[in-house]
Amino acid sequence: MRLLPLLALLPLLTGCSSMNPVNWFADEDNSEPPAELVEMENEVTPTIRWSASISDGADEQRVKLVPYVDKGRVYAASRGGEVRALDAESGRPLWSRDTELEISGGPGASEGLVLIGTSNGEVVALDENSGDEKWRARVSSEVLSVPKAAYGVVVVHTIDGKLFGLDAASGQQRWLYDRTIPVLTLHGSSSPVIRGRRVICGFASGKLAMLDLQSGDLLWEISVSAPSGRSELERMVDIDGDPLVIGDTVYVATYQGEMAAVSIETGIVLWRRQLSSYAGLGADYLYLYVSDESDHVLAVDPGNGAALWKNKKLQYRKLTAPVLLGGYVVVADFEGYLHLLSREDGKLLGRLRVAKSAITTPPIVVNDVAYVYGEGGELAAVTVPQN
């Protein structure tokens, strides 16, 4: 019953002029329009190495379908049920499987499996070499995150705030971690992050937790941001972006709350700063990068949270989390464009339209190639000149 207020608001979430949460509940005539793209001559020109079509893609629904790259293969799934494996170097099809399911999260790949989650509360494991179904398991609600696996355990975060540990060989439940979610939340979930034999996940309550991967025992839990305000809307502090683990520190950002650095060993908050984001974070060896709720792109000092530069020229273009490609900061937007920014000062250096549809999940960068997936099913491998 806790989901009913959210479900009633879904038409508003997808029907307004902006999918940015700051405008989801505003009158369409009063919402600020996205920044228009001005003509520019690329200082850095991205190149599409290959492209493919994955059926209907996300079918214009707010689901978390992302490419997954592993062992020289790219795995991608469509809302209509297709799961496909392609050669990462050439885009050559390797296998395709029609599951006839409403896929809402994934794929993830590990332990010899390709893992997907569905709107009907199922987790399905396919063989990574053939696409044959190995098992399926029932979980408590829709999966709007990417299932992860390691050391014989599959971890899945469901939209009702539960974190499941499933046996990778059989799909049987090994443990369950349950967090109460607020009455009103963003339509999405943070994906779990596995580091060694520990799993870290952010929740709609603004809490971040680390558990033992094998047993599900809680190792620590902290509040990144505490809800404030009178209305349920004002009190939303969701962690929708995936936690970012660098060395012994976890970095995370909340919507309408704060960005924080947390010790992975103790759960102690090392620093906090006021910053609202639902897209998530990226990083290189120097800085953190974040797209905030207004779609400003910032570089942040990982040592203390101080902002080093901010680019406002892509405001309200519904940006993904930043990723690093070839020495440049890359974000994608609601019109299918990739934008390249300088790491040093945030200057826009180039752009390329990769898809005719929105790109709502961050590109996946492996071996200096960005794998980009548009909501219309366009999958492309993109490279840039090395900086």
N, C-alpha and C positions, 0 to 999 in steps of 0.2 A: 504493500500500500504506500510505502514511502516514495515509490517512483511515480505515483500518479500525478503530482504537481508538475514534475519534469515532463512527463509524456504529454500533458495538456499544453505545454509551452513549446513543444517541438515545431509546430508550424511557424511560430515566431522565430525560432532559431534559424530556420532555413529560408524563411520568406522575406526577411528584411533586406534592405539594400546592402547591408554589410553583415558578414558572419562574425566580425570582431565582437566579442562579448560586450564591449562597452556600448555597442549600438543595438544589440539584439532585442532589447526591450524598449527601444525608443521609437517614436513615430517616424515613419519612413521619410516624410517630408522634412523633418528636423535633423536627421542624421547627417553627419559630415561625409561628403563624397570622398572616395579614394583619390589619392594624388594622381594626376595625369602624368603619363610618361612623355617627357620632352625629347625631341630628336637629339641624338648624341652620336658622336663618332667613337666607336670602341677603341679604347687604348689596349684592351685585352679581349681577344675574340674566342669565345668557347666554340667547340666543334662537336657535332653529333657523330660519334663513331658508328653506332647502329641504332635502329629503332624497331619496335615490334608493337603489336596490338594485343592486349589481353582482354578479349571479349568486351564486356560493357564496363569494365573498371569498377569504380565505386558506385556507378549508376546515380550520381548526384546525391548520394545519401552520406550522412556524417558517420562514416565507419572508418576504422583504422586499418587500411590495407596498405602495406609497404612492401617494397622488394626486399628480399633477404639474399645476401651473397655469401656463399660458403663453398670451399673446395672447387673453385673455378666454375661454379654454377650460380645462376640467378633464379630464384624462385619468386613467383608472383601469383596473386589470386584475384579473382573478380567477385563482385557482389553476387552474381548469378550462379556461382559455384565452381567455376573453372580454376584449377590449379595447374601451373605450367612451370617446367624447368627449362632453362635456356643456357647455352654456353656463354659464360661471362665475357669472353674475348670477342666473339663474333655475333652473338645473338641467335645462333642456330638453335632451333627447337630440339630438345632432347626427349621430353615426354609431356603429355597433357592428360589431365584427368578431370572429368566432369562429375563433381560430387553431388550435384543437384541439391545443394544446401545454400542457405542464405549466409554467406561468409561475412563476418563483421570484424574480424581481427586476425592479423597475421599476413603472411606466414612467418613462423620462426623455424629454424632448422638446427638440429643437433642430435647426438645420440643415434645417428642413422635415420632420423625421422624428419619429415616436414609437418609442421603443426599449424592448425588453423582453429579459430574459434567462430562460433555461429551466433546468430540472433536468437536462436531457440535454446541457448544454454548448453551447447555441446562443444567438446574439444575432440578433434579428429586428428589422428596420426597416420600419415602416409609414408610409404617406403621412399627414401630419398633417391633411390636408383630407378624405380619403376613407376612410382605414383600409386601403387596398390595400397588399399586401406589395411592398416595393421590393427587398429582398434579405435573405438570412440568411447568417450566418457561423458556422463551427464554432470554438469555443474549447476550452480544455483540460479544464474541469470545470464543475460547477454554478455558476450565477451567483446569489449571495445578496446582491447590491448593486444600486444603481440605475445603469444606464449613463448616461454624460454625453457631451456633444458640443459642440464649438466649432471654428471655423476649419477645417472640413473633416475633423476627426478625431473618432471615437467612442472613448471610453475605457471599458474594462470590467475590473472586478476579480473574479476567480474565486476559489472557496473553497480552491483549492490554492495560493494565494499569488502568482498571476501577474497582471500588469497588461498588458492588450492595448491597443494603439492600432490602430484599424481605419479604413480610408478611408470617409468618410461617404457617398460617391457609390456605392461598389461593395461595401463590406464586406470588401475584401481587407485582409490584415494588413500594417500598415506598420512596426510595431515591437512588441517584447515585452520586458517587465521581469519577471524571475523572482526571487522571494524564497522561500527555504526556510522552510517552516512547521514549528512544533513537532509532536511526536507527538500531543499532545492540545490541542484548541482549542475555543473556543466555537463554536456552530453559527450562524455569521453572518459577514459581512464589512463592513468600512468601505467606503462609497462614495467614489469619487474626487471631488475638488473642483477645478474649473478656474478659474484666475484669470489673465486675460490669455492669454498663450501658454505658461503653465506649468500643470502638474497636480500636485496634492498628494494623497497617499494614506497611510493607516495600515494596518499589517499585523499578523497574528496573533503575530508575534515581538516585538511591542512597539516596532517601528521605524516611523519616519515618514520619508517620502521625497518629494522634489520633482524632477520630470523636465521636460525640454523637451517641449511638447505635440506639436510637429511631428516630432521625431527620436526621442523616447524616451530621449535622453541623460540620465544622472543628473546633477543639479545639486548636490544634497546629500542625505545620509541621516544620521539620528541615532537613538539608542536613547532613547525616552521613559522606559522602565523596563526594567531588566535582570532576567531570571528569577532567582528565588532559591528555596531549599527543596530537599528531597530527592526528593519525588515529582513526577510530571508534572503532577498537579493543582495542587500548590503553586507550580509554575513557570509557570503560565498568566498571561500579561501581555498579552492580546489588546487591540488597538484595534478595537472593534466599532462605536463611535459615530463619526459622520462628523467629520473635522476642521472647525474653525470658523475662518474667516479674517476678520479685522477689520483693515482698513488694512494695515500691514506686519507683522502678527503672526498666527501660527497658534496656536490653542489646541486642546489635545487631552487626552483622559483615557484611561487604560488600566484594565483589570480586574486587581485585586489588585496594583496598582502605584501610579503617580503621575499627577498632572495637571500639565501643563507649558505654558509660553508659549515659542514658538520664533520667531526672526527669519526672515521669509520670504526676505530677501535673502541671509543668510549661513548659516542653519541652526543658529545658535548658540542654546542654551537660555538664555532670559532669566530664568526662575525655574521651580522645581519645588516641588510640595507633595504630601504623602502623601494620596492619595484614590483609591478604587477605584470605577470606574463602567464599565458596559457600555452604558448608554442614550445618552450623549452630552450635548452642551452647548447652551445658548441664550444670548442676550445682548441687551442694549439699549445705549444710549449711556452708561450708568453702570456696570453690573455684568455679570459672567458668572453664569449659573445652571446648576446641574448636579443630576441625580438620582444619588445614589450607590448602591452595591450593596445597601444596606439600605433603599432607597427613602426616604431623607431628602432633602429639597430644600434646597440651599444657595445663597446668594448669595456670590460671590467677587470680591474686588478684582482687576481685570485687570492692575493695575500690579505686584502682588507676590504674589498668590495667597492672601492672607489671607481667612478666612471672615468674613463680615459678619453673617449670620444663618443659622440652620438650623431647618427645620420637620420634626419627627419624627412628625407625626400621621397620615401616610399610609404608615407603615412596612410593608414587604413587600406592598404593593399592586401591585407590578410596574409601576412608573411608566415612562412615556416620558420622553425628554429634554424639558426645559422649553422653551416657546416664549413669545413676548411678543405679547399681543393686547390692544389698546385700553388699554395702560398697565398691564396685569396679567400676572403670571406664570401660565402655564397648563400643567398636566400632565394626562395621561389615564391610566386604570388598567385592570386586568384584568376589571373588571365593566362597562366601557363608560362610566364617568363621566369628565367633565371637571371639574377642580378649579381654581378661581381663587385665587391668592395675591397678597398685597400685595407690591409691589416693595420697599417701605421696610423691612418687618420680617418678611415671610413669613407673616403671619396669613392663615388661610383666610377668604375673603370670600364664596364662593359655589360651587355645583356644579350640574351638569346631567347627566342620563343621556342620552347621545347614541345608544348602541348597546346591544343585549342581549348582545353578544359582547365579548371583550377588544379593547382598542385597544393595539396593540403598537408602532406606529410614530408618531412625533410628528406632531401636526397641522401642516399647511402653511398658513402665514399670508401672504396677499397682499391688499393694499389693505384692511386691517383686517377681513378675513374669514378665519376658520380653517376649512380643509377637513379633515374628520376621517373616517378610514376604519377601520371595525371589522372584525375577522377574519371575521365572518359576512357581509360584503358591504355593510354599511350605510355609505353615504357621505352626509355632512351638511355644510352650510355654516352656520357658527355665528358670530354677532356678539355683542358686549358693549357696554354703554354706555361712551363714551370717558371715560378718567380724565385 
